[in-house]
Amino acid sequence: MKRFIFLWTIVLAPLMAMAQAGQYNGSGYYRVQAMLSGRYLVVVDPTKIYTSNTDIILKGLHTIRPFEENVVSNPATVVYIEQVSQSGSSYSVNLKGQELDLHQKSNMYLNITKSTNGYRLSGSSSGFTKYIYDSTYSPDDEVIPEVFQLGSGNAPTSWDPYLWYILPVNEAEGQYFGVKPDITASADGSSWATMYASFPFTCPSDMKTYIVSRVDGEYAVIKEVTGVVPSTTPLLIRCGSASPAGNKLTLSSTSPAVPGGNQLKGNYYMYLDTGRKPVNNVLDYNPSTMRMLGTDADGKPAFVVSDIKYVPANKCYLPVSSSAPATLKIVTEDEYLAGVETITIDGKVVKKGVYTLSGLRVGDTPEGLSKGVYIFNGRKVVVK
């Protein structure tokens, strides 16, 4: 007999005001919320979703709340529901997001069935069906949510604990996604964040999104990404507001190609398994070769050495050499190239030599050097 294990880990917090029921409208980006507990589905680790000889393990799906604190700016709460088929008010779907492909991982699809007040979620195999529910209804109840297994198609006495909301991620449903700043630069009061998300989006005009196009000496050079920001792009974001409500993104149904040359790297997971035989999915932070978003001594945004142990989920880091400065100033490409003259290299040996912008001598002539900006004959020059 094949059975399913759906294990949902709780982050307890005060119960938020109940959201409206929402409406499933076919393939698209959604949040999935348990009706009675108010908690939202979050993808924390697809490696914990797999099939054994007797089980399908879904430990990599958790539920969290409250909305404003843990959900609204968490990319892992946004899942792409891909509709596979429909039979009346029941839909067979696949869940995607954060490198999750539920069908690929578990060899099953999720069933969404419309009810009077919400939706029921279930998974089936070998004649057995499990209906997923979040059993903890009180903020003070520390019981791990259970999953009820049905046999021979029997239904539970009451469907209320099994009801979920399927909420399109858009402001009309009250389900906006807003970027929460990581830092505020004291030099000018600007707010900044890094983000690594599996959905494409556009942002309002008072927000800017950037990749890091190069690292040179003490500089991290940023290049703006305009229009639709591609999914899976590690980003530096200049926010328009100090709160997520002022940094609302509009999710896109299509995604352009990921821009090339991005030096930033993204991390999806910081999952610490507290079981008896924990198998953690974390990215260790190395202060010698990684820089995180912070501020420099002048209160300006910079990539700096951090004291964290792990790279946070859905955040970005900047890989650097072990000899890199502790602080990398963030400059735009225009600022970096200010005053630069483009020259034709004729191979003439210059006694004054060629230096990086940080003052490291790299040779006598720009000829043969890699692409970049250097100091040559007392002026900035570009090697193309």
Summary of the structure (lengths in Angstrom):
residues: 384
radius of gyration: 24.9
end to end distance: 65.3
largest distance: 88.7
contacts: 1159
relative contact order: 0.12
helix: 8%
strand: 40%
